[in-house]
Amino acid sequence: MKFIDEARIEVIAGDGGDGSASMRREKFVPFGGPDGGDGGRGGSVFAVADRNINTLIDYRYAKKHQARNGENGRGSDCYGKGGDDITLRMPVGTIITDMDTGELIADLTEHNQTVQIAQGGSGGLGNLHFKSSTNRAPRQKTEGKPGERRMVRLELKVLADVGLLGMPNAGKSTFISSVSNAKPKIADYPFTTLAPNLGVVRVGPSRSFVIADIPGLIEGAAEGAGLGHQFLRHLQRTGLLLHIVDLAPFDEAVDPVAEARAIVNELRKYDEELFGKPRWLVLNKLDMVPEDERETRVAKFLKDFEWDGPVFEISALTGQGCENLCYAVYDYISEHSDAHREAEAEDLAADVRFREGQAGGAAGTPVEPQE
């Protein structure tokens, strides 16, 4: 199925039915009085997060989604039937934005999370409601309210703990297939990966994290070159970026340092917040470097690249160094997830104290656990 991560649709809630102005007319019932029922409410439009869906392709061509109108009220105190709601199933990670106002309607981050994106109109009142001691035969009624109508933008940002960065053919797909359950297409030509891939890396029976691989970046990606710029948004929810560098390119004219700098520059151009995320350097394809040259080549690269952060040396093809990297990533993600939850709890407690004061005043390939 084609991967689509952006769509624009129109959602139209149903109109409420009109109230009825009816009088009770029966044999042997003089002065029957008003018996007009209310109109039914219009159907609403809901969005539901579904973890079994991973693309917005259903909304690329189906642009209009409309709920049914409520039925009009009738005599004999008959109320109109409410319009049926409609539910739009979307991938977990979808952001829904009102295109006219820019309002963030919803951010679907959990399976089965349900939000209303267009509210149906309320039904009109029948003349039954206008009866009084001075008005025994009212002819008043009200019309149903129109349903909400919106143009909304759907944007999918995949939910992953770790994101992979790198030039085409740096070995990102080989790495994710080596350590997780993902099975991306792998070949010896650039841009083999045309859409994001997600994989679950398991480092124990109940310990895992999710990793995202996006198409490779090239210089000028922030201005629209290549494919990677279309998918950088999928790294915005990650907590850690792994910058994978091909340390043994087949073309001797290719400079790994220049390519690594190009990736960093494109990241900065695209989004300063994304550029500021924690980033680790992963030097790949060490199996292609003669063993007696590895230490020298790695040291020279780090010096020329002026890198003083975490660095890992691996071979995604043979698996060398991948296990240690996965354990380090899991430890980092776990530590910072706990810190994030504690910070959220503190913020919530502070908010509660403030309000009280105001009142008073994703099964994967397991990595063997370490001994």
Backbone torsions as a table, in degrees:
resi	resn	phi	psi	omega
1	MET	NA	137.8	-178.1
2	LYS	-66.8	138.4	-179.9
3	PHE	-87.7	117.0	176.9
4	ILE	-121.4	124.8	-176.7
5	ASP	-116.5	13.3	178.7
6	GLU	-153.1	139.8	178.7
7	ALA	-157.6	156.8	176.1
8	ARG	-126.2	126.3	-177.1
9	ILE	-135.2	162.2	174.2
10	GLU	-110.4	128.1	177.1
11	VAL	-114.2	131.9	-176.0
12	ILE	-128.6	116.1	175.9
13	ALA	-79.6	158.3	-178.6
14	GLY	-75.4	150.8	175.7
15	ASP	-79.5	150.0	175.0
16	GLY	-74.2	147.3	178.0
17	GLY	-74.5	156.0	179.9
18	ASP	-78.8	148.5	173.2
19	GLY	-72.9	162.6	-176.9
20	SER	-108.6	140.4	173.8
21	ALA	-107.3	88.3	-174.2
22	SER	-125.5	149.3	176.4
23	MET	-115.6	141.4	179.0
24	ARG	-73.7	120.6	179.4
25	ARG	-128.0	103.3	179.0
26	GLU	-136.5	153.1	176.3
27	LYS	-64.8	137.2	180.0
28	PHE	68.4	13.8	176.0
29	VAL	-123.3	81.3	178.0
30	PRO	-72.8	150.1	179.5
31	PHE	53.2	51.8	-177.1
32	GLY	-61.6	-28.2	177.9
33	GLY	83.6	179.5	-176.5
34	PRO	-73.7	142.5	176.1
35	ASP	-142.6	28.4	-179.9
36	GLY	-77.2	126.9	-178.8
37	GLY	-85.6	167.3	179.5
38	ASP	-79.7	156.9	173.5
39	GLY	-78.0	153.4	178.7
40	GLY	-76.8	154.2	178.4
41	ARG	-73.4	153.0	176.1
42	GLY	-78.0	152.2	178.8
43	GLY	-69.1	147.4	178.3
44	SER	-102.7	166.2	178.6
45	VAL	-113.2	125.7	-179.1
46	PHE	-118.4	151.1	172.5
47	ALA	-114.7	136.6	-179.1
48	VAL	-127.3	131.3	177.8
49	ALA	-78.9	131.5	-178.1
50	ASP	-130.2	116.6	-176.9
51	ARG	-71.2	-11.0	179.0
52	ASN	-87.0	-1.1	177.7
53	ILE	-112.6	136.5	-178.6
54	ASN	-129.9	16.9	179.6
55	THR	-151.4	156.9	177.7
56	LEU	-100.4	23.5	-174.9
57	ILE	-61.7	-28.1	179.5
58	ASP	-63.9	-20.7	-176.6
59	TYR	-106.9	1.8	177.8
60	ARG	-70.7	-36.0	-176.2
61	TYR	-113.6	-26.6	175.2
62	ALA	-87.3	94.0	-170.1
63	LYS	-89.8	-19.8	-172.9
64	LYS	-123.1	128.6	-178.7
65	HIS	-131.4	113.9	-171.6
66	GLN	-125.9	131.5	175.9
67	ALA	-85.6	164.1	-177.7
68	ARG	-79.0	152.1	175.6
69	ASN	-77.7	155.9	172.8
70	GLY	-76.0	151.9	178.9
71	GLU	-81.1	155.0	178.3
72	ASN	-72.1	152.5	174.6
73	GLY	-70.7	162.5	179.9
74	ARG	-135.4	176.5	179.3
75	GLY	-69.9	178.3	-179.0
76	SER	60.6	34.7	178.3
77	ASP	60.2	28.9	179.5
78	CYS	-85.7	120.8	177.8
79	TYR	-88.2	144.8	178.7
80	GLY	-69.8	147.7	179.0
81	LYS	-71.6	137.9	177.1
82	GLY	-70.6	147.4	177.8
83	GLY	-70.7	145.8	179.7
84	ASP	-70.7	136.6	173.7
85	ASP	-73.6	157.7	171.4
86	ILE	-121.2	147.6	-177.7
87	THR	-120.1	127.5	178.2
88	LEU	-105.2	116.3	-179.1
89	ARG	-87.9	129.9	-175.4
90	MET	-133.0	159.1	178.5
91	PRO	-66.2	148.8	170.8
92	VAL	-62.2	132.5	-176.6
93	GLY	105.7	1.1	-179.5
94	THR	-79.5	134.4	175.0
95	ILE	-106.8	129.6	-178.1
96	ILE	-112.4	122.4	-175.5
97	THR	-128.1	138.2	174.0
98	ASP	-73.5	122.0	-174.6
99	MET	-73.0	-25.1	-178.0
100	ASP	-82.1	-39.9	-175.7
101	THR	-104.7	-16.3	-175.5
102	GLY	78.9	5.1	-178.9
103	GLU	-67.2	134.7	173.1
104	LEU	-79.5	110.0	-177.4
105	ILE	-79.1	-44.1	-177.2
106	ALA	-163.2	152.7	172.2
107	ASP	-127.3	105.6	-174.0
108	LEU	-83.7	101.7	-174.6
109	THR	-112.8	-5.5	-177.8
110	GLU	-133.5	146.6	178.8
111	HIS	-60.9	135.3	179.7
112	ASN	70.8	7.7	173.8
113	GLN	-62.5	129.6	-175.3
114	THR	-121.5	131.6	178.0
115	VAL	-135.0	148.4	176.6
116	GLN	-90.5	125.9	-178.8
117	ILE	-109.3	-13.6	173.7
118	ALA	-151.8	123.8	-174.6
119	GLN	-93.8	135.3	177.5
120	GLY	-70.3	152.3	179.7
121	GLY	-73.7	149.3	178.7
122	SER	-77.8	151.0	-179.7
123	GLY	-75.2	152.7	177.8
124	GLY	-75.6	162.9	-178.1
125	LEU	-92.8	138.0	173.8
126	GLY	-79.9	168.6	-176.6
127	ASN	-69.0	-9.3	175.6
128	LEU	-56.6	-31.5	-175.9
129	HIS	-78.9	-12.3	-173.5
130	PHE	-104.3	9.1	178.8
131	LYS	-72.2	138.1	177.9
132	SER	-149.0	177.1	-179.0
133	SER	-68.1	-22.3	-179.1
134	THR	-104.9	-8.3	179.8
135	ASN	-134.1	86.3	-174.5
136	ARG	-80.0	-19.1	-177.7
137	ALA	-131.4	66.4	-176.5
138	PRO	-69.1	143.5	175.4
139	ARG	-107.7	1.8	-179.5
140	GLN	-73.3	146.9	171.2
141	LYS	-154.1	166.4	177.1
142	THR	-123.0	152.4	178.3
143	GLU	-85.2	156.6	177.4
144	GLY	-69.6	152.0	179.0
145	LYS	-81.7	144.7	177.5
146	PRO	-69.0	148.2	177.5
147	GLY	-75.8	160.3	-179.6
148	GLU	-70.8	142.1	-178.8
149	ARG	-130.3	126.7	-174.6
150	ARG	-141.7	145.2	165.3
151	MET	-99.2	121.9	-176.1
152	VAL	-123.9	152.0	177.4
153	ARG	-108.8	129.7	177.2
154	LEU	-105.5	127.0	-179.9
155	GLU	-132.4	123.6	-178.7
156	LEU	-97.2	124.9	172.4
157	LYS	-122.9	113.4	-174.9
158	VAL	-63.8	149.5	-179.8
159	LEU	-97.1	111.1	179.9
160	ALA	-143.7	152.7	177.3
161	ASP	-81.1	-34.0	-173.2
162	VAL	-132.1	139.2	176.2
163	GLY	-118.4	145.9	179.4
164	LEU	-103.1	131.5	177.0
165	LEU	-117.1	151.5	174.6
166	GLY	161.0	165.4	175.9
167	MET	-70.6	160.4	172.0
168	PRO	-56.4	140.6	179.8
169	ASN	69.0	19.9	176.4
170	ALA	-77.7	-15.3	179.3
171	GLY	105.4	18.1	-178.6
172	LYS	-65.0	-46.5	-179.0
173	SER	-65.9	-38.0	177.1
174	THR	-63.0	-40.2	-180.0
175	PHE	-64.5	-49.1	-176.2
176	ILE	-66.5	-32.5	177.5
177	SER	-73.8	-25.6	-179.2
178	SER	-76.0	-35.0	-172.7
179	VAL	-106.7	-8.7	-174.7
180	SER	-133.6	-171.6	179.2
181	ASN	-89.5	-0.8	-178.8
182	ALA	-71.2	144.4	178.9
183	LYS	-127.7	69.8	-179.9
184	PRO	-74.5	162.6	175.0
185	LYS	-71.3	133.2	-178.6
186	ILE	-127.2	129.2	178.2
187	ALA	-152.2	171.6	-175.4
188	ASP	-95.2	33.0	175.1
189	TYR	-133.0	155.4	-177.0
190	PRO	-66.1	156.8	176.5
191	PHE	59.2	38.3	171.5
192	THR	-65.5	-40.0	178.1
193	THR	-83.9	119.5	-177.5
194	LEU	-111.8	-5.8	179.4
195	ALA	-151.1	155.7	180.0
196	PRO	-60.3	143.5	174.7
197	ASN	-119.7	138.7	176.9
198	LEU	-113.5	139.4	176.7
199	GLY	-138.4	147.3	177.1
200	VAL	-101.6	121.2	179.1
201	VAL	-100.7	121.6	-179.5
202	ARG	-105.8	126.9	178.1
203	VAL	-112.6	10.7	179.1
204	GLY	177.4	175.1	-177.9
205	PRO	-57.3	-35.8	-178.2
206	SER	-129.3	23.9	-178.5
207	ARG	-124.8	122.2	-178.0
208	SER	-157.4	166.8	172.2
209	PHE	-148.2	161.9	-177.3
210	VAL	-105.5	135.4	-177.4
211	ILE	-122.3	140.2	-177.9
212	ALA	-118.3	132.7	176.7
213	ASP	-114.2	126.4	178.3
214	ILE	-113.9	162.8	177.0
215	PRO	-55.0	147.2	-176.6
216	GLY	-61.7	148.1	177.4
217	LEU	-92.3	153.1	170.7
218	ILE	-131.8	167.6	179.8
219	GLU	-62.0	132.4	-177.4
220	GLY	91.9	8.2	-177.8
221	ALA	-62.0	-37.0	-179.0
222	ALA	-63.9	-23.9	178.0
223	GLU	-93.9	0.6	176.1
224	GLY	113.1	2.1	-179.9
225	ALA	-76.4	143.2	177.4
226	GLY	71.7	-153.2	-176.9
227	LEU	-115.3	-26.9	-169.1
228	GLY	-59.5	-33.1	-176.8
229	HIS	-63.0	-26.2	180.0
230	GLN	-69.1	-22.0	-170.7
231	PHE	-116.2	2.8	-179.5
232	LEU	-61.1	-26.7	179.2
233	ARG	-59.2	-25.6	-177.3
234	HIS	-73.2	-8.9	177.0
235	LEU	-95.2	-5.5	-173.1
236	GLN	-70.9	-22.6	179.6
237	ARG	-92.7	-6.3	-176.9
238	THR	-73.9	157.7	178.1
239	GLY	-99.6	-11.7	-176.6
240	LEU	-153.7	138.8	176.5
241	LEU	-110.8	134.4	173.4
242	LEU	-106.7	112.8	179.9
243	HIS	-90.4	105.3	-176.7
244	ILE	-92.8	126.9	-177.2
245	VAL	-119.5	133.1	175.1
246	ASP	-80.5	107.2	-176.4
247	LEU	-85.7	-6.1	-179.0
248	ALA	-137.5	65.8	-179.3
249	PRO	-64.5	146.6	179.1
250	PHE	-65.9	-37.8	179.0
251	ASP	-84.5	115.5	-177.4
252	GLU	-66.3	-17.9	179.0
253	ALA	-76.2	-14.8	-179.7
254	VAL	-78.9	129.8	-179.9
255	ASP	-102.6	111.0	-179.4
256	PRO	-57.6	-34.7	-179.9
257	VAL	-66.1	-45.2	179.4
258	ALA	-62.8	-39.8	179.2
259	GLU	-66.5	-40.6	179.1
260	ALA	-64.3	-40.4	178.0
261	ARG	-65.9	-36.9	179.2
262	ALA	-62.0	-40.3	178.5
263	ILE	-62.3	-45.6	-179.3
264	VAL	-62.9	-41.5	179.6
265	ASN	-64.4	-41.6	179.4
266	GLU	-65.0	-37.0	178.2
267	LEU	-63.2	-43.4	-179.9
268	ARG	-65.3	-41.0	-179.7
269	LYS	-65.6	-37.3	-174.9
270	TYR	-72.1	-47.7	-174.3
271	ASP	-163.2	119.7	-179.3
272	GLU	-63.9	-36.0	-179.9
273	GLU	-66.3	-40.8	177.6
274	LEU	-67.0	-38.2	178.1
275	PHE	-63.1	-32.4	-178.0
276	GLY	-81.6	-3.6	178.8
277	LYS	-66.3	151.5	175.4
278	PRO	-55.6	135.3	-175.6
279	ARG	-137.0	129.5	176.7
280	TRP	-110.2	148.6	179.6
281	LEU	-97.8	128.9	179.7
282	VAL	-122.4	112.2	-179.5
283	LEU	-91.2	114.3	-171.9
284	ASN	-104.6	168.2	176.8
285	LYS	65.3	36.0	177.4
286	LEU	-67.3	-19.0	177.3
287	ASP	-67.4	-16.6	179.0
288	MET	-90.4	-5.9	-179.5
289	VAL	-100.5	129.4	176.4
290	PRO	-53.5	138.3	-172.8
291	GLU	-57.8	-35.8	-178.2
292	ASP	-76.9	-7.5	-179.9
293	GLU	-105.5	-10.9	-171.0
294	ARG	-60.0	-52.0	-176.2
295	GLU	-59.1	-43.2	-179.4
296	THR	-65.8	-44.0	-177.4
297	ARG	-66.8	-40.1	178.5
298	VAL	-65.0	-45.7	-179.5
299	ALA	-61.6	-41.2	-180.0
300	LYS	-65.7	-41.2	179.4
301	PHE	-62.5	-47.6	-178.3
302	LEU	-62.9	-36.2	178.9
303	LYS	-68.8	-47.0	-178.5
304	ASP	-68.2	-34.7	-179.3
305	PHE	-80.7	-12.9	179.5
306	GLU	57.7	50.7	-177.3
307	TRP	-105.3	129.4	178.7
308	ASP	-126.0	13.5	178.9
309	GLY	-92.9	-170.4	178.8
310	PRO	-61.6	138.7	179.3
311	VAL	-138.1	139.7	179.4
312	PHE	-130.3	139.6	178.7
313	GLU	-108.2	123.2	-175.6
314	ILE	-139.9	168.4	164.5
315	SER	-129.9	106.1	-178.5
316	ALA	-63.8	-28.9	-177.9
317	LEU	-70.7	-44.7	-177.9
318	THR	-94.0	-14.3	-178.6
319	GLY	88.9	-0.9	-179.4
320	GLN	-61.6	125.8	176.9
321	GLY	80.8	-10.4	-175.9
322	CYS	-69.3	-37.3	-178.3
323	GLU	-63.9	-46.6	179.0
324	ASN	-61.6	-39.0	178.5
325	LEU	-63.0	-43.7	-178.6
326	CYS	-63.5	-41.3	178.0
327	TYR	-64.9	-40.9	179.3
328	ALA	-64.2	-41.5	178.8
329	VAL	-63.1	-45.6	-179.0
330	TYR	-61.4	-44.3	179.2
331	ASP	-60.4	-41.6	-179.7
332	TYR	-65.7	-47.8	-178.7
333	ILE	-61.5	-43.8	-179.3
334	SER	-62.6	-46.2	-178.5
335	GLU	-61.7	-45.3	-176.5
336	HIS	-78.3	-25.9	174.5
337	SER	-67.6	-42.2	177.3
338	ASP	-62.2	-42.8	179.8
339	ALA	-64.0	-38.6	179.6
340	HIS	-65.5	-43.0	178.9
341	ARG	-64.1	-39.3	178.5
342	GLU	-64.3	-40.5	179.0
343	ALA	-64.3	-41.1	178.1
344	GLU	-63.6	-40.2	179.4
345	ALA	-64.3	-40.9	178.3
346	GLU	-64.2	-41.8	178.6
347	ASP	-62.7	-40.9	179.7
348	LEU	-65.3	-42.6	179.3
349	ALA	-63.6	-40.8	178.9
350	ALA	-64.3	-39.0	179.5
351	ASP	-65.7	-40.3	178.6
352	VAL	-63.4	-44.2	179.2
353	ARG	-62.1	-39.3	-179.7
354	PHE	-63.7	-44.6	-179.0
355	ARG	-67.5	-37.6	177.3
356	GLU	-64.5	-38.1	177.7
357	GLY	-64.1	-39.1	177.9
358	GLN	-65.7	-40.1	-178.9
359	ALA	-65.0	-36.7	-179.6
360	GLY	-80.2	-27.3	-178.1
361	GLY	-136.3	NA	NA
362	ALA	NA	NA	NA
363	ALA	NA	116.7	-178.7
364	GLY	-130.6	-173.9	178.5
365	THR	-74.0	119.2	-174.7
366	PRO	-72.8	145.4	168.7
367	VAL	-98.8	130.2	-175.9
368	GLU	-59.2	132.9	179.9
369	PRO	-64.2	148.3	179.1
370	GLN	-69.9	149.4	177.1
371	GLU	-72.8	NA	NA
